[in-house]
Amino acid sequence: MSKSKTLKIFESDYYRTYKNLVKLIGLWPHENIHKKRITRFFITVLLTTFMILQGIRLYEELGNDIDVVLELIGSMAYFSGCILKYLTTIKAQAALQFLYEQIQGHWDTITNKRERQILQESASDSQLLSKLYMGAAYVALMVYTTSPVLVPIVLDIALPLNESRRKTFPYFIEYFIDTELYYYQLMVHGTICFTVSVLVYISIDTMYAACCQHLCGLFDIVEHRLKEAVKTNSNRIYLELDRTDILMHKLLNEAITLHQDSIEFAVLIENTYALCYLLVLGLNLAAIVLVAVDIVINLDDMNQIIRLSILYIAFSFHLFFNSVPGQKIHDKSINVMNSAYVYAIHNYCESRYFTEWYNLPLNARKLIQLVMHRSLNPCQFTAGGLFVLNIESFGSVMGLDDGLKTFRNSRTGFIGDFDLAATPTDLLLEIADCPLGEFLRRVDFRLVMK
């Protein structure tokens, strides 16, 4: 089997953009090895030398201008995060290739029409936020890098002075040459450095989001299979008993197998990206704090406020974008647990032909219990085990935790506004609008968990 055929799903509309981005920065595993080495060398040297020049300027400014020092530290944190993100991803190339092969394997083995549709819908879901992330990143880049050039030109036309306004850079750096004489050449160099750094961030982040979204699709398929199994049991009054039990057992086995594969895939994603995000998000948080302090210091300078606000929003959106996939995985894994028993309750509420839990075949009950017990600890992604990547953590960092927690609960409740983090027993006992009074009196659902 050829390499191009092995990962043919990445040639589809669902993944082509992500593949081209990582290919552009030398991180696609099947790219020509010499081309990858040249690209990696160029990017690493370009970003490292730029950061060294900023470090020299930082040394010169220590004890002189706290505003410049803070901005330089924030900028160096940004570039350090970019370089570390790039190098740790290079180190994880073998794991990433295996990750991509797993995605291709899932697309090859899942052939059911409805399940393929679920995978396709899930892959499409990640594209909107990823495109928004890419667009916002490059808009911020354009505004940040061009404002020092365009604003003086506009002001010279609108509010001319007796002399030309002094040319400035959007960043502080020590070039060791006449910056006035070589201003435009140096601006091109700085713009290239920032453009490459943004490309590194969005390439790695969007591919990470695509892998996480694929995992969401797998959990959705598990949920779908559990639903179909319960429907089969609900309709056993119309079918031969033995044939129904065999079909339900087959569906449950398929659901459990895919659920286990999904959990292993989640562990693979976590292990592949853990070190990368531990280093990068720590530096990202430091940059957010430093930029916020710098904004407070420059409250009387509107130009500085606008420029620094762009950085603050960009850093914050980067943290938000990396928190969303983890939140989705957490919610989807909890939905699988709910599916093991809530679909049954839903059928009871809607159909008088529902067969109660204790009338399910013994093998079916044991299989469902496997899913329920494994799902009691929902999947969550962390940055090296220290920082949980979800919306709640993002809200805590940004001071929005109460509002985001309320929003998350309102969006993820399976029935009404129930908290999906509740235990199965708690969830069942909270249901008030469904006619379950008689049913709950007849069977204690705590027995389900034994």
TILUMMAR-350789 format. One record per atom (N, C-alpha, C): residue in three letters; x, y, z. Coordinates in pm, whole numbers, plus 50000, padded with zeros to 5 digits. Example, Ala and Ser with C-alpha at 12.3 -4.5 7.8 and 13.67 -1.06 7.14 Angstrom:
REM TILUMMAR-350789
ALA513194943150780
ALA512304955050780
ALA513204967050780
SER512854977550708
SER513674989450714
SER512905000350787
REM end
This chain:
REM TILUMMAR-350789
MET500854988050000
MET500005000050000
MET500895012550000
SER500645021749909
SER501465033749899
SER501145043450010
LYS502085052450033
LYS501895062150140
LYS500745071450110
SER500625075849981
SER499555085049944
SER498195078549964
LYS498135065449938
LYS496865058449956
LYS496585056050104
THR497645054150184
THR497475051450326
THR496715062650396
LEU497025075150363
LEU496395086650428
LEU495545094450328
LYS494795087150247
LYS494015093750142
LYS492905102550197
ILE492445100050320
ILE491385108250377
ILE491855122750394
PHE493165124750409
PHE493695138250426
PHE493765146050295
GLU493395139250185
GLU493245146350058
GLU491815151150038
SER490925147350128
SER489515151450117
SER489325165650166
ASP488145171150140
ASP487845184950182
ASP487875186550333
TYR487665175750405
TYR487605176550551
TYR488975179350614
TYR490035174650551
TYR491365175550613
TYR492425182050525
ARG492085185150400
ARG493115189950307
ARG493795202750356
THR493005212050408
THR493575224750455
THR494565222450568
TYR494185213950664
TYR495075211150777
TYR496365204450731
LYS496225195250636
LYS497395188250585
LYS498345197950514
ASN497785206750430
ASN498615216250357
ASN499345225850451
LEU498695229450561
LEU499335238550656
LEU500535231950724
VAL500345219750774
VAL501475213050840
VAL502555209250739
LYS502135206750616
LYS503105203850510
LYS503965216150480
LEU503335227850488
LEU504025240350459
LEU505155243150558
ILE505005238450681
ILE506045240950782
ILE506895228450808
GLY506815218750718
GLY507695207050726
GLY507315196850830
LEU506015195750861
LEU505585186450965
LEU504695175250912
TRP504545174150779
TRP503765163150725
TRP504675150950712
PRO504305139750774
PRO505235128250780
PRO505625122450645
HIS504785123950543
HIS505075117750414
HIS505685127450313
GLU506105139050361
GLU506775148650273
GLU508225144150250
ASN508825148850140
ASN510215145650109
ASN511115149450226
ILE511965140250270
ILE512765142150390
ILE513715153950378
HIS514295156050259
HIS515235167250241
HIS514495180550245
LYS513335180950186
LYS512535193150189
LYS512115196450331
LYS511745186050407
LYS511365188350547
LYS512525193850628
ARG513705188350609
ARG514865192950685
ARG515205207450654
ILE515145211150528
ILE515435225050489
ILE514405234550550
THR513125230750542
THR512055239150597
THR512205240650748
ARG512475229750816
ARG512625230150962
ARG513825238651002
PHE514925237150930
PHE516115245050960
PHE515845259950941
PHE515205263450831
PHE514905277450803
PHE514015283550910
ILE512935276650945
ILE511995281951044
ILE512655283251181
THR513385272951222
THR514015273151354
THR515045284351364
VAL515895285851263
VAL516925296251264
VAL516285310051259
LEU515285311851174
LEU514625324851159
LEU514035329551291
LEU513265320851356
LEU512595324751480
LEU513585326251596
THR514585317451599
THR515555318051709
THR516405330751702
THR516875334251582
THR517695346351569
THR516885358851602
PHE515625359051563
PHE514775370651596
PHE514635372051747
MET514435360751815
MET514285361251960
MET515595365152028
ILE516715360951973
ILE518015364752030
ILE518225379852020
LEU517865385651905
LEU517985400151887
LEU517085407651985
GLN515905402052011
GLN515035408252111
GLN515625406652251
GLY516255395352277
GLY516885393252407
GLY518015403252433
ILE518765406452327
ILE519825416552341
ILE519225430152374
ARG518125433552306
ARG517465446352336
ARG516905446352479
LEU516415434952523
LEU515915433952660
LEU517035436652760
TYR518195431052735
TYR519345433252824
TYR519715448052829
GLU519625454752716
GLU519965468952709
GLU518955477652783
GLU517695473252786
GLU516625481352844
GLU516405478652993
LEU517045468553047
LEU516845465453189
LEU517255477353276
GLY516335481553363
GLY516585492753450
GLY516335506253387
ASN515925506453259
ASN515685519253191
ASN514195521953170
ASP513535513453092
ASP512135515753056
ASP511335503153086
ILE510535503453193
ILE509765491553233
ILE508745487753127
ASP508205497853056
ASP507225495152951
ASP507855486652840
VAL509035490552796
VAL509735482952691
VAL510125469152742
VAL510575468252865
VAL510975455352923
VAL509795445652926
LEU508635450352972
LEU507465441652979
LEU507045436752840
GLU507075445952744
GLU506665441952609
GLU507655432152548
LEU508935434152574
LEU509935424952522
LEU509795411052585
ILE509535410552715
ILE509355397552780
ILE508135390452723
GLY507055397852701
GLY505855391852642
GLY506115386852502
SER506835394752421
SER507155390652285
SER508065378352283
MET509045378052373
MET509935366452380
MET509215354052430
ALA508235355852518
ALA507415344452562
ALA506635338852444
TYR506135347752359
TYR505395343552239
TYR506295335452145
PHE507485340752116
PHE508385333752023
PHE508965321152086
SER509215321352216
SER509685309152283
SER508625298252273
GLY507365302052294
GLY506275292352282
GLY506185286752142
CYS506375295452043
CYS506315291051904
CYS507435281051872
ILE508655284351914
ILE509785275451887
ILE509625262151960
LEU509215262552086
LEU509015250252162
LEU507885241952102
LYS506825248452060
LYS505715241351997
LYS506195234251871
TYR507005241051795
TYR507515235451670
TYR508455223651696
LEU509385225451788
LEU510375215051815
LEU509755202751880
THR508815204751973
THR508175193152037
THR507285185651937
THR506705192951842
THR505915186151738
THR506805178251645
ILE507975183651613
ILE508945176051533
ILE509335163251606
LYS509575164451735
LYS509955152751815
LYS508855142251817
ALA507605146551807
ALA506455137451815
ALA505995132551678
GLN506855133651576
GLN506435130151440
GLN505995115551427
ALA506675106551493
ALA506295092351484
ALA504905090251543
ALA504645096551658
ALA503325095351721
ALA502255101951635
LEU502585113151572
LEU501615119951487
LEU501285111651363
GLN502285105251306
GLN502025096751190
GLN501085085251229
PHE501325079351345
PHE500435068751392
PHE499035074151417
LEU498935086351467
LEU497645092751491
LEU496895094451359
TYR497585099251256
TYR496945101051126
TYR496515087651066
GLU497335077451086
GLU496985064151035
GLU495755058551106
GLN495625061551234
GLN494435057351308
GLN493185064051251
ILE493275076851220
ILE492145083951160
ILE491765077551027
GLN492785074750945
GLN492515068350817
GLN491875054550838
GLY492365047150937
GLY491795033950966
GLY490335034651005
HIS489965044651084
HIS488565046051123
HIS487685048951002
TRP488165057550913
TRP487375060550793
TRP487265048350702
ASP488275039750703
ASP488235027650620
ASP487295017050676
THR487245015750808
THR486485004750869
THR485025008450897
ILE484725021150914
ILE483335025250939
ILE482655027250805
THR481835017750767
THR481215017750634
THR479715019850637
ASN479085018550755
ASN477655020950765
ASN477315035050718
LYS476265036350638
LYS475935049250576
LYS475695060150680
ARG474895056950782
ARG474585066950885
ARG475825070450967
GLU476645060550996
GLU477855063051075
GLU478885071050996
ARG478975068450865
ARG479845076650781
ARG479375091150779
GLN478065092750778
GLN477495106250779
GLN477855113450910
ILE477825106051021
ILE478195111951150
ILE479655116451147
LEU480545108051092
LEU481955111751081
LEU482135124250995
GLN481395124750884
GLN481505136150794
GLN481005148950860
GLU479875147850931
GLU479335159650999
GLU480295164451108
SER480895154951178
SER481835158751283
SER483075165451225
ALA483585160051114
ALA484755166151051
ALA484445180251000
SER483225182250953
SER482825195550904
SER482675205551018
ASP482295200651136
ASP482055209651249
ASP483305217351289
SER484465211351274
SER485695217951319
SER486155228851224
GLN485635228751102
GLN486165237851001
GLN485805252451028
LEU484595254951078
LEU484155268751100
LEU485055275751203
LEU485235269451319
LEU486065275551423
LEU487515276551379
SER488005266551306
SER489395266951259
SER489605278251159
LYS488645280251070
LYS488755291250973
LYS488665304751044
LEU487815305451144
LEU487715317851222
LEU489035320551294
TYR489635310151347
TYR490925311451416
TYR492015316151320
MET492065309951203
MET493065313951104
MET492845328251058
GLY491585331751030
GLY491285345250986
GLY491625355651090
ALA491245352951215
ALA491525362551324
ALA493025364151344
ALA493765353051333
ALA495215353651354
ALA495885362451249
TYR495475360851124
TYR496135368651019
TYR495635383051012
VAL494405385551054
VAL493945399451064
VAL494735406651173
ALA494895399951287
ALA495695405851395
ALA497135408051350
LEU497675398451275
LEU499045399851224
LEU499175411951132
MET498225413351040
MET498275424450944
MET498175437951015
VAL497235439051108
VAL497055451751180
VAL498295454851262
TYR498825444751329
TYR499965446851419
TYR501225450951342
THR501465444551228
THR502715447151156
THR502645459151063
THR501465462651014
THR501365473650917
THR501015487150979
SER500475486951101
SER500055499651160
SER501205509651177
PRO502425505551217
PRO503505515451229
PRO503905521651095
VAL503615514550985
VAL503955519850853
VAL502825528450798
LEU501605523550808
LEU500465530350747
LEU500005542550825
VAL499995541550958
VAL499495552651040
VAL500285565551017
PRO501625565351018
PRO502355577850990
PRO502065583450851
ILE501895574650752
ILE501595579350617
ILE500245586450614
VAL499255580350678
VAL497915586450683
VAL497955599650759
LEU498675599950870
LEU498765612250949
LEU499525623250875
ASP500525619550797
ASP501245629650718
ASP500345636150615
ILE499355628450567
ILE498405633950471
ILE497315641950541
ALA496775636250649
ALA495655642750718
ALA496105654250807
LEU497195652250882
LEU497705662350975
LEU499195664250951
PRO499555670750842
PRO500975672050807
PRO501745680450907
LEU502995676550928
LEU503915684051013
LEU505005690350926
ASN505835698650988
ASN506925704850915
ASN507995694850875
GLU508005683450941
GLU508965672850911
GLU508255659350912
SER508835649650846
SER508235636350840
SER508245629950979
ARG507215622451004
ARG507145615451133
ARG508195604251139
ARG508665601851259
ARG509705591651278
ARG509145577751252
LYS509885569951177
LYS509465556251147
LYS509695547551271
THR508715539351300
THR508815530551417
THR508535516051377
PHE508925506951464
PHE508655492751445
PHE507515488551539
PRO506785478151503
PRO505715473451593
PRO506255465151709
TYR507555463551715
TYR508195455551819
TYR509525462151854
PHE510095458251967
PHE511405463352009
PHE512455452651980
ILE513545456951917
ILE514585447451878
ILE515895455051856
GLU517005448051865
GLU518315454151841
GLU518915448251714
TYR518965456551606
TYR519475451751477
TYR520965455051456
PHE521535464051536
PHE522945467951526
PHE523275475351395
ILE522265480451326
ILE522495488551206
ILE521555500451210
ASP521695509351116
ASP520875521451110
ASP519445517551071
THR518545517651168
THR517165513451141
THR516405523351054
GLU516795536051055
GLU516145545950969
GLU516515543450823
LEU517775540550798
LEU518255538450662
LEU517705525550601
TYR517655515050682
TYR517195502050631
TYR515815498450687
TYR515015508550709
TYR513735506350777
TYR512865496050705
TYR512635497750576
TYR511695489050506
TYR512245474850492
GLN513535473450472
GLN514125460050466
GLN513975452850600
LEU514205460150708
LEU514065454150841
LEU512605451050874
MET511695459650825
MET510275456850846
MET509855444150774
VAL510405441950655
VAL510115429650581
VAL510605417550661
HIS511815418750716
HIS512355407750798
HIS511455404850918
GLY511055415350990
GLY510185413351106
GLY508835407751069
THR508285412550957
THR506975407650912
THR507055392850875
ILE508145388850810
ILE508325374650776
ILE508405366250903
CYS509135370951003
CYS509265363451129
CYS507915361751197
PHE507145372451204
PHE505835371451268
PHE504875362851185
THR504955363851052
THR504085355750966
THR504385340950983
VAL505665337450986
VAL506045323351004
VAL505615318351142
SER505765326751243
SER505365322551378
SER503865319951386
VAL503085328751324
VAL501625326751322
VAL501285314051245
LEU501995311651135
LEU501755299551056
LEU502025287051138
VAL503095287151218
VAL503405275651304
VAL502285273251403
TYR501825283851466
TYR500755282451566
TYR499485276851503
ILE499015282851395
ILE497715278651341
ILE497815264851277
SER498975261251219
SER499105248051156
SER498985236951259
ILE499715238251368
ILE499695227951472
ILE498375227851546
ASP497845239651576
ASP496605240451653
ASP495405235151575
THR495315238351446
THR494155233851368
THR494195218751343
MET495395213151326
MET495485198651311
MET495105191751442
TYR495535197351554
TYR495125192051685
TYR493605192451700
ALA492995203551660
ALA491545204751670
ALA490845194751579
ALA491415192251460
ALA490815182551368
ALA490875168351425
CYS491985164751489
CYS492095151551552
CYS491085150051665
CYS490935160651745
CYS489965160351855
CYS488535159251802
GLN488265166251693
GLN486915165751636
GLN486615151951580
HIS487625145351526
HIS487435131551481
HIS487065122551598
LEU487705124651712
LEU487365117051832
LEU485925119751874
CYS485475132151861
CYS484065135351890
CYS483145127151801
GLY483525125851674
GLY482725117851582
GLY482655103251623
LEU483765097851673
LEU483755083951720
LEU482815082251838
PHE482835091551933
PHE481925090852047
PHE480465091952001
ASP480215100251900
ASP478855101451846
ASP478395088251785
ILE479305081251720
ILE478945068251661
ILE478675058051770
VAL479465058151877
VAL479195049251991
VAL477795052052046
GLU477475064652062
GLU476155068552112
GLU475065063752017
HIS475315065051888
HIS474335060551787
HIS474135045351795
ARG475205037851813
ARG475085023251820
ARG474335018951946
LEU474575025752056
LEU473825022652178
LEU472345025552159
LYS472065036352094
LYS470675040052068
LYS469995029551982
GLU470695025051878
GLU470125014851790
GLU469915001751864
ALA470824998351955
ALA470674986052032
ALA469454986652122
VAL469224998152187
VAL468064999652274
VAL466784999452192
LYS466815005452074
LYS465635005051987
LYS465294990751948
THR466344982951922
THR466124968951887
THR465424961652000
ASN465864964152124
ASN465234957652239
ASN463804962652257
SER463544975452228
SER462214980952244
SER461234974752147
ASN461734970452031
ASN460874964951927
ASN460804949751930
ARG461324943652036
ARG461384929052039
ARG459994922852045
ILE458974930852077
ILE457604925552078
ILE457164921751938
TYR457784928651837
TYR457394925951699
TYR458284915551632
LEU459404912251696
LEU460394903551633
LEU460534890551710
GLU461144880951645
GLU461454868651715
GLU462474871551825
LEU462264865951942
LEU463084869352058
LEU464554866352035
ASP464874854451986
ASP466264850651968
ASP466954859651866
ARG466254862551755
ARG466854870851651
ARG467114884951702
THR466214890151784
THR466374903651839
THR467554904051935
ASP467654893852022
ASP468764893552118
ASP470114892752047
ILE470174884951941
ILE471434883751866
ILE471804897051802
LEU470824903851744
LEU471084916751679
LEU471504927251782
MET470804927551895
MET471144937251998
MET472544934552054
HIS472854921952076
HIS474174918252128
HIS475264922352030
LYS475004920951901
LYS475964924851798
LYS476194940051801
LEU475094947651810
LEU475204962251813
LEU475954967051937
LEU475654960852051
LEU476324964752174
LEU477814961352170
ASN478144949652114
ASN479554946052100
ASN480304956052012
GLU479674960051903
GLU480294969851813
GLU480464983251883
ALA479464987151964
ALA479544999752037
ALA480684999452138
ILE480804988352211
ILE481844987152314
ILE483234986852251
THR483364979752139
THR484664979252071
THR485094993052025
LEU484175000451964
LEU484505013951918
LEU484745023352035
HIS484005021252144
HIS484215029652262
HIS485625027652317
GLN486075015352322
GLN487435012552369
GLN488465018552273
ASP488215017252143
ASP489115023252044
ASP489165038452060
SER488005044352089
SER487935058952106
SER488735063452227
ILE488635055852335
ILE489395059252456
ILE490895058152430
GLU491305047752360
GLU492725046152326
GLU493185057452234
PHE492325061552143
PHE492645072652054
PHE492795085652133
ALA491935087452233
ALA492025099352320
ALA493345099552396
VAL493745087952447
VAL495035086952518
VAL496195090152424
LEU496075085652299
LEU497115088352200
LEU497245103352173
ILE496115110152158
ILE496145124752138
ILE496765131652258
GLU496315127552377
GLU496835133652501
GLU498345132052512
ASN498845119952488
ASN500275117452501
ASN501085124752393
THR500505126052275
THR501225132452165
THR501405147452187
TYR500365153952240
TYR500375168552250
TYR500625173752392
ALA500745165052490
ALA500825169452630
ALA502015178752654
LEU503215174652615
LEU504405182852638
LEU504335195952562
CYS503865195152439
CYS503755207052355
CYS502915217752422
TYR501725213852469
TYR500815223752526
TYR501185227552669
LEU501885219052739
LEU502365222852872
LEU503315234752862
LEU504255234052769
LEU505235244852753
LEU504605257352692
VAL503795255252589
VAL503275266652513
VAL502235274452593
LEU501295267452656
LEU500235274452728
LEU500785281652851
GLY501825276052912
GLY502445283253024
GLY503015296652979
LEU503705296552865
LEU504245309052811
LEU503135318152760
ASN502075312152706
ASN500935320052659
ASN500275327552773
LEU500115320852887
LEU499515327353004
LEU500405338653054
ALA501715336353051
ALA502635346953093
ALA502525358953000
ALA502395356452870
ALA502275367352774
ALA500985375252796
ILE499885368252826
ILE498605374952852
ILE498735384452971
VAL499355379553078
VAL499505387753199
VAL500375399953171
LEU501485397953101
LEU502415409053074
LEU501775419552984
VAL501045415052883
VAL500375424552793
VAL499305432352869
ALA498575425552958
ALA497545432353038
ALA498175443153126
VAL499305439953189
VAL500005449853272
VAL500485461553186
ASP500985458353067
ASP501475468852977
ASP500345478152933
ILE499155472552912
ILE497995480852875
ILE497685490652987
VAL497705485853110
VAL497415494553225
VAL498445505753234
ILE499695502653208
ILE500755512753215
ILE500575523453108
ASN500015519652993
ASN499905528852879
ASN498485533852856
LEU497725535452962
LEU496345539952948
LEU496235553852885
ASP497285561652890
ASP497235575152833
ASP497735575652689
ASP498095564152634
ASP498595563552496
ASP497655554852413
MET496785561352335
MET495765553852262
MET496375544452158
ASN497425548852090
ASN498065540151990
ASN498605527352054
GLN499225528752169
GLN499735517052240
GLN498605508052288
ILE497535513952336
ILE496395506152384
ILE495815497652271
ILE495645503852154
ILE495095496452039
ILE496015484952000
ARG497305487851990
ARG498265477551948
ARG498365466252050
LEU498425469752178
LEU498525459652283
LEU497215451952299
SER496095458552276
SER494805451752285
SER494685440952178
ILE495235443652060
ILE495235433451955
ILE496015421152001
LEU497155423452064
LEU497945412252116
LEU497195404652225
TYR496555412152314
TYR495825405852425
TYR494695397052371
ILE493945402252275
ILE492845394552216
ILE493385382352143
ALA494495383952071
ALA495085372751996
ALA495545361752090
PHE496255365252198
PHE496715355252294
PHE495525348352362
SER494505356152395
SER493325350552462
SER492575341052370
PHE492445344852243
PHE491735336252148
PHE492525323552122
HIS493845324452125
HIS494675312452111
HIS494395302652225
LEU494305307752347
LEU493995299352462
LEU492595293652452
PHE491645301852407
PHE490265297252391
PHE490175286252286
PHE490835288252172
PHE490775278352065
PHE491325264952109
ASN492355265052192
ASN492935252452240
ASN492135246352354
SER491205253952411
SER490355248752519
SER489085242252465
VAL488615246852350
VAL487345241852295
VAL487385226952264
PRO488405221552194
PRO488405207152166
PRO488335198552292
GLY489065202452397
GLY489005194852522
GLY487625194952583
GLN486935206352574
GLN485575207152626
GLN484635198152547
LYS484795197952416
LYS483955189452332
LYS484155174652365
ILE485415170652382
ILE485705156652414
ILE485085153052549
HIS485205161852646
HIS484635159452778
HIS483125157352767
ASP482445166152695
ASP480985165252684
ASP480555152852606
LYS481265149752499
LYS480905138052418
LYS481095125152496
SER482155124252575
SER482395111952652
SER481325110252759
ILE480845121252815
ILE479755120352913
ILE478465116252845
ASN478245121052723
ASN477035117352650
ASN476965102352626
VAL478125096052609
VAL478135081452591
VAL477605074652716
MET478005079352833
MET477505073652958
MET475995075352967
ASN475525087152933
ASN474075089552939
ASN473325080352844
SER473925077852727
SER473265069652627
SER473025055452676
ALA473855050852768
ALA473725037252818
ALA472435034952893
TYR471815045752944
TYR470575043753019
TYR469515054152987
VAL469895066152944
VAL468875076452921
VAL468045073452798
TYR468645067252695
TYR467845063452579
TYR466755053652619
ALA467085044852710
ALA466075035452757
ALA464935042652827
ILE465275052452911
ILE464255060252980
ILE463425068152881
HIS464105073752780
HIS463405081652679
HIS462375072952608
ASN462765060552576
ASN461805051552513
ASN460635048552605
TYR460895047152735
TYR459835044452831
TYR458835055952833
CYS459385068252826
CYS458515080052830
CYS457645080952706
GLU458125075952592
GLU457415078052467
GLU456655065652421
SER457025053952470
SER456425041852415
SER455985032352526
ARG454785027252514
ARG454285017752613
ARG454875003952589
TYR455655002352482
TYR456254989452453
TYR457664988152509
PHE458084998152588
PHE459444997652644
PHE459614985452735
THR460764978952719
THR461104967652804
THR462054972552912
GLU461694971453040
GLU462474977053149
GLU463864970953157
TRP464714978053233
TRP466104973953248
TRP466214959353289
TYR465404955253388
TYR465554941753439
TYR465014931353342
ASN464354935753232
ASN463914926453129
ASN464884925653012
LEU465934934153017
LEU466964932952915
LEU467694919652933
PRO468184913752824
PRO468974901552838
PRO470174903952928
LEU470554893753004
LEU471644895053100
LEU472934899553032
ASN473254893752917
ASN474474897652846
ASN474434912352806
ALA473254917052765
ALA473104931052724
ALA473334940252843
ARG472794936452959
ARG473004944853078
ARG474484945653114
LYS475184934453105
LYS476604934453138
LYS477404943053040
LEU477034942352912
LEU477734950352812
LEU477514965252834
ILE476264969052864
ILE475964983152889
ILE476694987953013
GLN476774979353115
GLN477484983153237
GLN478964985953210
LEU479554978653116
LEU480954981253081
LEU481134995653032
VAL480225000052946
VAL480295013652894
VAL480065023753005
MET479055020953090
MET478715030353197
MET479865031953296
HIS480465020853337
HIS481545021553434
HIS482755028753377
ARG483085025953250
ARG484255032553189
ARG483995047553169
SER482745051253146
SER482415065253118
SER482235073553245
LEU482265067053362
LEU482135074753486
LEU483285084753501
ASN484435081653442
ASN485555091053439
ASN485675096453297
PRO485045107753268
PRO485015112853130
PRO486405116653081
CYS486595115952950
CYS487875119752891
CYS488105134752907
GLN489305138352939
GLN489675152452941
GLN491135153752900
PHE491425164352828
PHE492785166852782
PHE493445177052874
THR494715174952898
THR495455184052985
THR496755188352918
ALA497285199352965
ALA498615203852922
ALA499625197853019
GLY500115186052986
GLY501095179253071
GLY500555174953205
GLY499235173353217
GLY498625169153342
GLY498455180253444
LEU498815192653409
LEU498745203753504
LEU497575213153478
PHE497255215353352
PHE496215224853315
PHE495185217653228
VAL493945216753275
VAL492885209953201
VAL492435218953086
LEU492425213452966
LEU492045221252849
LEU490545220452830
ASN489815229552891
ASN488385230652870
ASN487945245052892
ILE486675247652865
ILE486155261252872
ILE486155266353016
GLU485895257453110
GLU485875261653250
GLU487245266653295
SER488305259553255
SER489655264053289
SER489985277253220
PHE489555278353095
PHE489775291053024
PHE489065302453095
GLY487825300053140
GLY487095310353212
GLY487765313953343
SER488325304053411
SER489015306853537
SER490235315753514
VAL490965312753407
VAL492155320653376
VAL491775334953338
MET490695336353260
MET490295349553211
MET489345356653305
GLY489015350353420
GLY488105356853514
GLY486655356053473
LEU486305345853391
LEU484935344653342
LEU484305331553385
ASP484855325053489
ASP484485311353520
ASP483005309653552
ASP482395318653629
ASP480985316853667
ASP480075317653545
GLY480305327553460
GLY479455329053343
GLY479605317553245
LEU480855312953223
LEU481085302053129
LEU480555288853181
LYS480625286853313
LYS480095274453370
LYS478585273753349
THR477885285053370
THR476445285453348
THR476125282853202
PHE476895289253111
PHE476675287252968
PHE476895272752928
ARG477985266552980
ARG478285252652945
ARG477175243252990
ASN476695245153113
ASN475635236453164
ASN474355237953084
SER474055250353040
SER472825252552965
SER472895246452827
ARG474145245052772
ARG474295239852637
ARG474425224652633
THR474925218552742
THR475255204352736
THR474285195552811
GLY473255201052871
GLY472275192752940
GLY471625183052844
PHE471525170352881
PHE470965160352790
PHE469455161252788
ILE468845162952905
ILE467405164952914
ILE467195177253000
GLY466635187552943
GLY466445199853018
GLY467785206053050
ASP468015209353177
ASP469245216053218
ASP470045207553316
PHE470035194353300
PHE470745185753394
PHE472235186653372
ASP472965185653481
ASP474415186153476
ASP474945172453436
LEU475665171953324
LEU476145159253274
LEU477245153253361
ALA477775161053452
ALA478795155753541
ALA478185148153658
ALA476855148553670
ALA476195141453779
ALA476305126453759
THR476145118853866
THR476155104353856
THR474875099853788
PRO474845087953729
PRO473625083053666
PRO472435083153761
THR472625078953885
THR471515078853980
THR470985092854005
ASP471895102454026
ASP471465116254049
ASP470685121653931
LEU471175118653811
LEU470505123653692
LEU469095117953681
LEU468955105053703
LEU467645098753691
LEU466665104153793
LEU467135105953916
LEU466245110454022
LEU465855125054008
GLU466585132753922
GLU466235146653901
GLU465145148353796
ILE464895138153715
ILE463915139453607
ILE462515140353668
ALA461815151353638
ALA460515153553700
ALA459385153553598
ASP459665157753474
ASP458605159353377
ASP458255146453305
CYS459085136453316
CYS458835123853247
CYS458025114553338
PRO457015107453287
PRO456165098853371
PRO456885086353417
LEU457845088253510
LEU458655077053556
LEU458365073153700
GLY457405079853763
GLY457175077153904
GLY456955062553934
GLU456035056753859
GLU455735042553884
GLU456935033853852
PHE457625037053743
PHE458775029053702
PHE459885029553807
LEU460175041653860
LEU461235043053959
LEU460885036154091
ARG459595035154117
ARG459195028054239
ARG459395013054223
ARG459335008354099
ARG459434994054075
ARG460874989154066
VAL461804998054030
VAL463184993754017
VAL464095004654072
ASP465035000754155
ASP465995010054211
ASP467185010854115
PHE467385022554054
PHE468435023753954
PHE469825023054014
ARG469925023554145
ARG471245021654204
ARG471765007454177
LEU470814998254152
LEU471224984654122
LEU471944983853988
VAL471664993653899
VAL472284993553768
VAL473794994553778
MET474245002153879
MET475675004853890
MET476414994053968
LYS475704984154018
LYS476374973654095
LYS476944963054002
REM end
